[in-house]
């Protein structure tokens, strides 16, 4: 598994992986960035209980992780649907 470099608003982490799970509330995708040295870096998705989400879609947390959209797109991990929702 390739390690990811993640530049947050606070620090740069060079040994990260993504942990993917599901939110208990609605079963939507939950994604966390995890540093092998420092532990959890950020939960980058949010649970908004939106039944219109496709199985492979999630809302990303741009409130707490303003860098996350650029990160996901630059690494080729996700692409924007153009939809937004307030939390």
TIVO-2410 file (N, C-alpha, C; in nm, 3 decimals):
# residues 87
REC num residu      c1      c2      c3 atome chaine
REC   1      X   0.084  -0.117   0.000     N      A
REC   1      X   0.000   0.000   0.000    CA      A
REC   1      X   0.089   0.124   0.000     C      A
REC   2      X   0.062   0.213  -0.093     N      A
REC   2      X   0.139   0.337  -0.102    CA      A
REC   2      X   0.097   0.435   0.008     C      A
REC   3      X   0.196   0.499   0.066     N      A
REC   3      X   0.168   0.600   0.168    CA      A
REC   3      X   0.142   0.733   0.100     C      A
REC   4      X   0.053   0.810   0.158     N      A
REC   4      X   0.015   0.940   0.103    CA      A
REC   4      X   0.079   1.054   0.182     C      A
REC   5      X   0.114   1.161   0.111     N      A
REC   5      X   0.155   1.284   0.178    CA      A
REC   5      X   0.032   1.373   0.188     C      A
REC   6      X   0.006   1.422   0.306     N      A
REC   6      X  -0.111   1.505   0.331    CA      A
REC   6      X  -0.067   1.636   0.393     C      A
REC   7      X  -0.103   1.747   0.328     N      A
REC   7      X  -0.074   1.880   0.382    CA      A
REC   7      X  -0.205   1.939   0.433     C      A
REC   8      X  -0.216   1.949   0.565     N      A
REC   8      X  -0.336   2.007   0.625    CA      A
REC   8      X  -0.308   2.154   0.657     C      A
REC   9      X  -0.401   2.218   0.721     N      A
REC   9      X  -0.382   2.356   0.764    CA      A
REC   9      X  -0.280   2.366   0.877     C      A
REC  10      X  -0.249   2.253   0.941     N      A
REC  10      X  -0.164   2.253   1.059    CA      A
REC  10      X  -0.026   2.192   1.038     C      A
REC  11      X  -0.016   2.090   0.950     N      A
REC  11      X   0.110   2.019   0.935    CA      A
REC  11      X   0.110   1.940   0.804     C      A
REC  12      X   0.227   1.885   0.772     N      A
REC  12      X   0.240   1.794   0.659    CA      A
REC  12      X   0.275   1.656   0.714     C      A
REC  13      X   0.201   1.556   0.670     N      A
REC  13      X   0.221   1.418   0.713    CA      A
REC  13      X   0.263   1.338   0.591     C      A
REC  14      X   0.367   1.257   0.603     N      A
REC  14      X   0.420   1.185   0.487    CA      A
REC  14      X   0.392   1.035   0.491     C      A
REC  15      X   0.325   0.989   0.591     N      A
REC  15      X   0.306   0.844   0.610    CA      A
REC  15      X   0.159   0.807   0.631     C      A
REC  16      X   0.073   0.859   0.546     N      A
REC  16      X  -0.071   0.844   0.569    CA      A
REC  16      X  -0.135   0.737   0.481     C      A
REC  17      X  -0.241   0.682   0.533     N      A
REC  17      X  -0.329   0.593   0.460    CA      A
REC  17      X  -0.472   0.642   0.482     C      A
REC  18      X  -0.562   0.592   0.401     N      A
REC  18      X  -0.704   0.621   0.420    CA      A
REC  18      X  -0.769   0.502   0.488     C      A
REC  19      X  -0.853   0.529   0.583     N      A
REC  19      X  -0.935   0.424   0.646    CA      A
REC  19      X  -1.078   0.450   0.605     C      A
REC  20      X  -1.139   0.351   0.547     N      A
REC  20      X  -1.275   0.366   0.495    CA      A
REC  20      X  -1.369   0.277   0.576     C      A
REC  21      X  -1.479   0.337   0.619     N      A
REC  21      X  -1.580   0.264   0.694    CA      A
REC  21      X  -1.717   0.315   0.656     C      A
REC  22      X  -1.811   0.297   0.744     N      A
REC  22      X  -1.948   0.344   0.722    CA      A
REC  22      X  -1.999   0.413   0.848     C      A
REC  23      X  -2.079   0.517   0.824     N      A
REC  23      X  -2.146   0.581   0.936    CA      A
REC  23      X  -2.261   0.491   0.980     C      A
REC  24      X  -2.274   0.473   1.109     N      A
REC  24      X  -2.377   0.387   1.165    CA      A
REC  24      X  -2.518   0.443   1.137     C      A
REC  25      X  -2.530   0.574   1.136     N      A
REC  25      X  -2.660   0.638   1.123    CA      A
REC  25      X  -2.730   0.603   0.991     C      A
REC  26      X  -2.655   0.608   0.880     N      A
REC  26      X  -2.721   0.585   0.750    CA      A
REC  26      X  -2.643   0.493   0.656     C      A
REC  27      X  -2.529   0.441   0.700     N      A
REC  27      X  -2.451   0.350   0.618    CA      A
REC  27      X  -2.368   0.417   0.510     C      A
REC  28      X  -2.362   0.552   0.511     N      A
REC  28      X  -2.283   0.622   0.410    CA      A
REC  28      X  -2.134   0.606   0.438     C      A
REC  29      X  -2.053   0.637   0.338     N      A
REC  29      X  -1.908   0.620   0.346    CA      A
REC  29      X  -1.846   0.716   0.448     C      A
REC  30      X  -1.762   0.661   0.533     N      A
REC  30      X  -1.684   0.739   0.630    CA      A
REC  30      X  -1.537   0.720   0.596     C      A
REC  31      X  -1.464   0.831   0.577     N      A
REC  31      X  -1.322   0.823   0.541    CA      A
REC  31      X  -1.241   0.906   0.639     C      A
REC  32      X  -1.134   0.843   0.688     N      A
REC  32      X  -1.043   0.908   0.781    CA      A
REC  32      X  -0.901   0.898   0.726     C      A
REC  33      X  -0.823   1.003   0.742     N      A
REC  33      X  -0.682   0.999   0.709    CA      A
REC  33      X  -0.608   0.961   0.836     C      A
REC  34      X  -0.522   0.861   0.824     N      A
REC  34      X  -0.451   0.808   0.940    CA      A
REC  34      X  -0.301   0.810   0.914     C      A
REC  35      X  -0.226   0.870   1.004     N      A
REC  35      X  -0.080   0.873   0.998    CA      A
REC  35      X  -0.026   0.754   1.076     C      A
REC  36      X   0.064   0.680   1.016     N      A
REC  36      X   0.122   0.564   1.085    CA      A
REC  36      X   0.199   0.605   1.210     C      A
REC  37      X   0.259   0.723   1.208     N      A
REC  37      X   0.336   0.770   1.324    CA      A
REC  37      X   0.250   0.843   1.426     C      A
REC  38      X   0.155   0.924   1.378     N      A
REC  38      X   0.084   1.014   1.469    CA      A
REC  38      X  -0.062   0.979   1.494     C      A
REC  39      X  -0.113   0.877   1.426     N      A
REC  39      X  -0.251   0.836   1.447    CA      A
REC  39      X  -0.348   0.913   1.359     C      A
REC  40      X  -0.473   0.928   1.404     N      A
REC  40      X  -0.574   0.996   1.322    CA      A
REC  40      X  -0.534   1.140   1.290     C      A
REC  41      X  -0.545   1.176   1.162     N      A
REC  41      X  -0.517   1.312   1.118    CA      A
REC  41      X  -0.647   1.389   1.101     C      A
REC  42      X  -0.742   1.330   1.028     N      A
REC  42      X  -0.869   1.399   1.003    CA      A
REC  42      X  -0.974   1.301   0.954     C      A
REC  43      X  -1.096   1.321   0.999     N      A
REC  43      X  -1.211   1.253   0.938    CA      A
REC  43      X  -1.253   1.349   0.828     C      A
REC  44      X  -1.245   1.305   0.702     N      A
REC  44      X  -1.266   1.396   0.589    CA      A
REC  44      X  -1.406   1.391   0.530     C      A
REC  45      X  -1.489   1.302   0.581     N      A
REC  45      X  -1.628   1.298   0.535    CA      A
REC  45      X  -1.720   1.333   0.652     C      A
REC  46      X  -1.844   1.364   0.618     N      A
REC  46      X  -1.946   1.392   0.719    CA      A
REC  46      X  -2.072   1.314   0.686     C      A
REC  47      X  -2.146   1.281   0.788     N      A
REC  47      X  -2.272   1.210   0.773    CA      A
REC  47      X  -2.386   1.312   0.775     C      A
REC  48      X  -2.451   1.328   0.660     N      A
REC  48      X  -2.564   1.422   0.652    CA      A
REC  48      X  -2.696   1.352   0.626     C      A
REC  49      X  -2.696   1.219   0.637     N      A
REC  49      X  -2.818   1.138   0.621    CA      A
REC  49      X  -2.895   1.177   0.495     C      A
REC  50      X  -2.828   1.170   0.383     N      A
REC  50      X  -2.886   1.205   0.253    CA      A
REC  50      X  -2.908   1.079   0.173     C      A
REC  51      X  -3.033   1.036   0.161     N      A
REC  51      X  -3.065   0.913   0.088    CA      A
REC  51      X  -3.042   0.926  -0.063     C      A
REC  52      X  -3.017   1.047  -0.112     N      A
REC  52      X  -2.991   1.067  -0.255    CA      A
REC  52      X  -2.847   1.034  -0.293     C      A
REC  53      X  -2.758   1.012  -0.195     N      A
REC  53      X  -2.619   0.977  -0.226    CA      A
REC  53      X  -2.612   0.839  -0.290     C      A
REC  54      X  -2.531   0.827  -0.394     N      A
REC  54      X  -2.506   0.696  -0.453    CA      A
REC  54      X  -2.416   0.617  -0.359     C      A
REC  55      X  -2.402   0.489  -0.384     N      A
REC  55      X  -2.324   0.401  -0.297    CA      A
REC  55      X  -2.178   0.446  -0.283     C      A
REC  56      X  -2.123   0.505  -0.387     N      A
REC  56      X  -1.982   0.545  -0.385    CA      A
REC  56      X  -1.965   0.696  -0.367     C      A
REC  57      X  -2.064   0.764  -0.313     N      A
REC  57      X  -2.057   0.909  -0.291    CA      A
REC  57      X  -2.056   0.941  -0.142     C      A
REC  58      X  -1.994   1.054  -0.109     N      A
REC  58      X  -1.989   1.101   0.030    CA      A
REC  58      X  -1.977   1.253   0.029     C      A
REC  59      X  -2.019   1.313   0.136     N      A
REC  59      X  -1.994   1.456   0.156    CA      A
REC  59      X  -1.860   1.471   0.224     C      A
REC  60      X  -1.776   1.563   0.175     N      A
REC  60      X  -1.648   1.588   0.240    CA      A
REC  60      X  -1.662   1.708   0.332     C      A
REC  61      X  -1.583   1.707   0.437     N      A
REC  61      X  -1.592   1.808   0.542    CA      A
REC  61      X  -1.504   1.928   0.509     C      A
REC  62      X  -1.558   2.021   0.432     N      A
REC  62      X  -1.481   2.141   0.395    CA      A
REC  62      X  -1.481   2.245   0.506     C      A
REC  63      X  -1.568   2.229   0.606     N      A
REC  63      X  -1.566   2.322   0.721    CA      A
REC  63      X  -1.440   2.300   0.805     C      A
REC  64      X  -1.413   2.175   0.841     N      A
REC  64      X  -1.299   2.143   0.925    CA      A
REC  64      X  -1.173   2.108   0.846     C      A
REC  65      X  -1.189   2.075   0.719     N      A
REC  65      X  -1.076   2.036   0.633    CA      A
REC  65      X  -1.084   2.114   0.502     C      A
REC  66      X  -1.056   2.243   0.503     N      A
REC  66      X  -1.070   2.324   0.382    CA      A
REC  66      X  -0.978   2.280   0.268     C      A
REC  67      X  -0.878   2.203   0.296     N      A
REC  67      X  -0.780   2.153   0.199    CA      A
REC  67      X  -0.822   2.021   0.135     C      A
REC  68      X  -0.930   1.959   0.182     N      A
REC  68      X  -0.961   1.821   0.145    CA      A
REC  68      X  -1.000   1.803  -0.002     C      A
REC  69      X  -1.072   1.895  -0.061     N      A
REC  69      X  -1.113   1.881  -0.201    CA      A
REC  69      X  -0.990   1.881  -0.291     C      A
REC  70      X  -0.899   1.975  -0.270     N      A
REC  70      X  -0.776   1.979  -0.348    CA      A
REC  70      X  -0.694   1.852  -0.330     C      A
REC  71      X  -0.685   1.803  -0.208     N      A
REC  71      X  -0.611   1.681  -0.178    CA      A
REC  71      X  -0.669   1.561  -0.254     C      A
REC  72      X  -0.799   1.540  -0.242     N      A
REC  72      X  -0.863   1.425  -0.306    CA      A
REC  72      X  -0.851   1.429  -0.458     C      A
REC  73      X  -0.870   1.547  -0.517     N      A
REC  73      X  -0.861   1.558  -0.661    CA      A
REC  73      X  -0.716   1.544  -0.710     C      A
REC  74      X  -0.621   1.604  -0.639     N      A
REC  74      X  -0.479   1.596  -0.679    CA      A
REC  74      X  -0.427   1.453  -0.674     C      A
REC  75      X  -0.473   1.375  -0.578     N      A
REC  75      X  -0.428   1.236  -0.564    CA      A
REC  75      X  -0.510   1.140  -0.652     C      A
REC  76      X  -0.611   1.193  -0.722     N      A
REC  76      X  -0.695   1.108  -0.806    CA      A
REC  76      X  -0.784   1.014  -0.726     C      A
REC  77      X  -0.815   1.052  -0.603     N      A
REC  77      X  -0.895   0.968  -0.515    CA      A
REC  77      X  -1.044   0.993  -0.527     C      A
REC  78      X  -1.081   1.111  -0.578     N      A
REC  78      X  -1.223   1.145  -0.590    CA      A
REC  78      X  -1.238   1.255  -0.692     C      A
REC  79      X  -1.362   1.270  -0.738     N      A
REC  79      X  -1.393   1.383  -0.824    CA      A
REC  79      X  -1.524   1.444  -0.776     C      A
REC  80      X  -1.535   1.571  -0.796     N      A
REC  80      X  -1.650   1.646  -0.748    CA      A
REC  80      X  -1.774   1.616  -0.831     C      A
REC  81      X  -1.887   1.605  -0.763     N      A
REC  81      X  -2.016   1.592  -0.833    CA      A
REC  81      X  -2.075   1.729  -0.860     C      A
REC  82      X  -2.019   1.830  -0.795     N      A
REC  82      X  -2.074   1.965  -0.807    CA      A
REC  82      X  -2.186   1.994  -0.709     C      A
REC  83      X  -2.229   1.892  -0.636     N      A
REC  83      X  -2.336   1.911  -0.538    CA      A
REC  83      X  -2.276   1.951  -0.403     C      A
REC  84      X  -2.347   2.036  -0.332     N      A
REC  84      X  -2.306   2.076  -0.199    CA      A
REC  84      X  -2.428   2.071  -0.106     C      A
REC  85      X  -2.400   2.069   0.022     N      A
REC  85      X  -2.507   2.072   0.120    CA      A
REC  85      X  -2.454   2.133   0.248     C      A
REC  86      X  -2.531   2.219   0.308     N      A
REC  86      X  -2.490   2.282   0.435    CA      A
REC  86      X  -2.508   2.185   0.549     C      A
REC  87      X  -2.416   2.196   0.645     N      A
REC  87      X  -2.429   2.113   0.765    CA      A
REC  87      X  -2.443   2.200   0.886     C      A
***
